[in-house]
Amino acid sequence: MVSITLSQLESHLWEAANILRGPVDAADFKSYVFPLLFFKRLSDVHDDEHAAALKEFEGDEESALFPENYSFQIPEDCHWSDVRKVAANVGQALQTALRGIEQANPHTLYGIFGDAQWTNKDRLSDVLLRDLIEYFSRLSLANAVANADVLGQSYEYLIKKFADASNKKAGEFYTPRSVVRLMVNILDPREGESIYDPTCGTGGMLLEAIQHVQETRGESARFGASSTVRRRI
């Protein structure tokens, strides 16, 4: 598979938002686009993990379905492909799938999909939702195609675009990357230290801190176990 570039993903996601333009106010774009982005990513990665499990267990489907083979659990009928097959009451099918995934992963994904009104047909007709789902389906978000860094940067890009579209400042939604980078450079975290961000939000500062430590020690392959980055609530 050919990896998707940041500009390609940004363009694709913004065009997805434009499908909503009209029925949905620009200020509400994020309530619909982000959940679909997360849903598609979870489903594509789950497919990758299923293929890997099948290979490991030499085609034994029962063994491949063991929960420990997956980063997150996707219940039956709650996969992206299941919702994609639905022609009527698409919003209800989508909402059922999202809630099903949250309930199956209560300690990691609880509330991640927000509270968008997917079943409001005055705003989201079946035709519009099918168009949106098909548009998202054109692009794979599997690990081999879209790595976590690209997804994270595209997420920040969308936050800024959504803020601009609703005539708000991006800083109302997240701390701009330039400010985060300045703060991390001032803190200058080092290997072996713990880094805390009690109001981490999307985790941008923690991710920048990881990158800083990696660059400081001259290694970008992975973040060593001796360095600790924690989210404190």
QUIWOSUL-V217506 format. One record per residue. SS is DSSP state (2 for helix, 1 for strand, 0 for the rest). PSI is psi as a letter, one per 30 degrees, with the letter a starting at -180 (NA if undefined). OMEGA is omega in whole degrees, -180 to 180 (* if undefined). Layout:
ss=SS psi=PSI omega=OMEGA
ss=SS psi=PSI omega=OMEGA
//
This chain:
ss=0 psi=k omega=178
ss=0 psi=k omega=-179
ss=0 psi=k omega=178
ss=0 psi=k omega=179
ss=0 psi=l omega=179
ss=2 psi=e omega=-178
ss=2 psi=e omega=178
ss=2 psi=e omega=-180
ss=2 psi=e omega=178
ss=2 psi=e omega=-180
ss=2 psi=e omega=-179
ss=2 psi=e omega=-177
ss=2 psi=e omega=179
ss=2 psi=e omega=177
ss=2 psi=e omega=175
ss=2 psi=e omega=178
ss=2 psi=e omega=-179
ss=2 psi=f omega=176
ss=2 psi=f omega=-179
ss=0 psi=f omega=-174
ss=1 psi=k omega=-177
ss=0 psi=d omega=178
ss=0 psi=f omega=-177
ss=1 psi=k omega=178
ss=0 psi=k omega=-178
ss=2 psi=e omega=-180
ss=2 psi=f omega=-178
ss=2 psi=g omega=-179
ss=2 psi=e omega=-175
ss=2 psi=f omega=-178
ss=2 psi=f omega=-178
ss=2 psi=e omega=-176
ss=2 psi=e omega=-179
ss=2 psi=e omega=177
ss=2 psi=e omega=179
ss=2 psi=e omega=177
ss=2 psi=e omega=-180
ss=2 psi=e omega=-179
ss=2 psi=e omega=179
ss=2 psi=e omega=180
ss=2 psi=e omega=179
ss=2 psi=e omega=-178
ss=2 psi=e omega=-179
ss=2 psi=e omega=178
ss=2 psi=e omega=177
ss=2 psi=e omega=177
ss=2 psi=e omega=177
ss=2 psi=e omega=-177
ss=2 psi=e omega=178
ss=2 psi=e omega=179
ss=2 psi=e omega=179
ss=2 psi=e omega=180
ss=2 psi=e omega=178
ss=2 psi=e omega=179
ss=2 psi=e omega=-179
ss=2 psi=e omega=-177
ss=0 psi=g omega=174
ss=0 psi=h omega=174
ss=0 psi=g omega=179
ss=0 psi=j omega=-175
ss=2 psi=e omega=-178
ss=2 psi=e omega=179
ss=2 psi=e omega=-179
ss=2 psi=f omega=-178
ss=0 psi=g omega=177
ss=0 psi=k omega=-177
ss=2 psi=e omega=-177
ss=2 psi=f omega=178
ss=2 psi=f omega=-172
ss=0 psi=k omega=177
ss=0 psi=e omega=179
ss=0 psi=l omega=-179
ss=0 psi=k omega=174
ss=0 psi=j omega=-178
ss=0 psi=l omega=178
ss=0 psi=k omega=179
ss=0 psi=g omega=-179
ss=0 psi=g omega=178
ss=0 psi=l omega=177
ss=2 psi=e omega=-178
ss=2 psi=f omega=178
ss=2 psi=e omega=180
ss=2 psi=e omega=-179
ss=2 psi=f omega=-179
ss=0 psi=f omega=-174
ss=0 psi=k omega=-179
ss=0 psi=f omega=-179
ss=0 psi=k omega=-177
ss=0 psi=h omega=-178
ss=2 psi=e omega=-179
ss=2 psi=e omega=179
ss=2 psi=e omega=179
ss=2 psi=e omega=180
ss=2 psi=e omega=-180
ss=2 psi=e omega=179
ss=2 psi=e omega=-180
ss=2 psi=e omega=-178
ss=2 psi=e omega=179
ss=2 psi=e omega=179
ss=2 psi=e omega=179
ss=2 psi=e omega=178
ss=2 psi=e omega=-179
ss=2 psi=e omega=180
ss=2 psi=f omega=-180
ss=0 psi=h omega=-171
ss=0 psi=f omega=-176
ss=0 psi=f omega=-177
ss=0 psi=e omega=-174
ss=0 psi=g omega=-178
ss=0 psi=k omega=177
ss=0 psi=g omega=-174
ss=0 psi=f omega=-177
ss=0 psi=g omega=176
ss=0 psi=a omega=-175
ss=0 psi=h omega=179
ss=0 psi=k omega=-178
ss=0 psi=i omega=-178
ss=0 psi=f omega=-175
ss=0 psi=g omega=179
ss=0 psi=j omega=-175
ss=0 psi=f omega=175
ss=0 psi=e omega=180
ss=0 psi=e omega=-175
ss=0 psi=j omega=178
ss=0 psi=l omega=177
ss=2 psi=e omega=-179
ss=2 psi=e omega=-179
ss=2 psi=e omega=-179
ss=2 psi=e omega=177
ss=2 psi=e omega=178
ss=2 psi=e omega=-178
ss=2 psi=e omega=180
ss=2 psi=e omega=178
ss=2 psi=e omega=179
ss=2 psi=e omega=178
ss=2 psi=e omega=-176
ss=2 psi=f omega=-179
ss=0 psi=f omega=-172
ss=0 psi=k omega=175
ss=0 psi=k omega=176
ss=0 psi=g omega=178
ss=0 psi=l omega=-177
ss=0 psi=e omega=-177
ss=0 psi=f omega=-176
ss=0 psi=e omega=-177
ss=0 psi=j omega=-179
ss=0 psi=l omega=-174
ss=2 psi=e omega=-179
ss=2 psi=e omega=180
ss=2 psi=e omega=178
ss=2 psi=e omega=180
ss=2 psi=e omega=180
ss=2 psi=e omega=178
ss=2 psi=e omega=177
ss=2 psi=e omega=178
ss=2 psi=e omega=178
ss=2 psi=e omega=-179
ss=2 psi=e omega=179
ss=2 psi=e omega=179
ss=2 psi=e omega=-180
ss=2 psi=e omega=179
ss=2 psi=e omega=178
ss=2 psi=e omega=179
ss=2 psi=e omega=-177
ss=2 psi=f omega=-179
ss=0 psi=g omega=178
ss=0 psi=h omega=175
ss=0 psi=l omega=178
ss=0 psi=k omega=-180
ss=2 psi=f omega=-180
ss=2 psi=f omega=176
ss=2 psi=f omega=-177
ss=0 psi=e omega=-179
ss=0 psi=l omega=178
ss=0 psi=k omega=-178
ss=0 psi=k omega=-176
ss=2 psi=e omega=-179
ss=2 psi=e omega=178
ss=2 psi=e omega=178
ss=2 psi=e omega=-178
ss=2 psi=e omega=178
ss=2 psi=e omega=-179
ss=2 psi=e omega=-180
ss=2 psi=e omega=178
ss=2 psi=e omega=178
ss=2 psi=e omega=179
ss=2 psi=e omega=178
ss=0 psi=h omega=-179
ss=0 psi=k omega=-178
ss=0 psi=l omega=179
ss=0 psi=k omega=-179
ss=0 psi=f omega=178
ss=0 psi=l omega=175
ss=1 psi=k omega=-177
ss=1 psi=k omega=-177
ss=1 psi=k omega=173
ss=0 psi=j omega=-175
ss=0 psi=f omega=178
ss=0 psi=h omega=-167
ss=0 psi=f omega=179
ss=0 psi=c omega=-179
ss=0 psi=f omega=176
ss=0 psi=g omega=-177
ss=2 psi=e omega=-178
ss=2 psi=e omega=178
ss=2 psi=e omega=179
ss=2 psi=e omega=178
ss=2 psi=e omega=178
ss=2 psi=e omega=177
ss=2 psi=e omega=-180
ss=2 psi=e omega=-179
ss=2 psi=e omega=180
ss=2 psi=e omega=179
ss=2 psi=e omega=-179
ss=2 psi=e omega=-179
ss=2 psi=e omega=-178
ss=0 psi=g omega=175
ss=0 psi=g omega=180
ss=0 psi=k omega=-179
ss=0 psi=g omega=-176
ss=0 psi=e omega=179
ss=0 psi=l omega=-180
ss=0 psi=j omega=-174
ss=0 psi=l omega=-178
ss=0 psi=f omega=-178
ss=0 psi=f omega=176
ss=0 psi=k omega=-174
ss=1 psi=k omega=174
ss=1 psi=k omega=-175
ss=1 psi=k omega=171
ss=0 psi=k omega=178
ss=0 psi=k omega=-180
ss=0 psi=NA omega=*
//
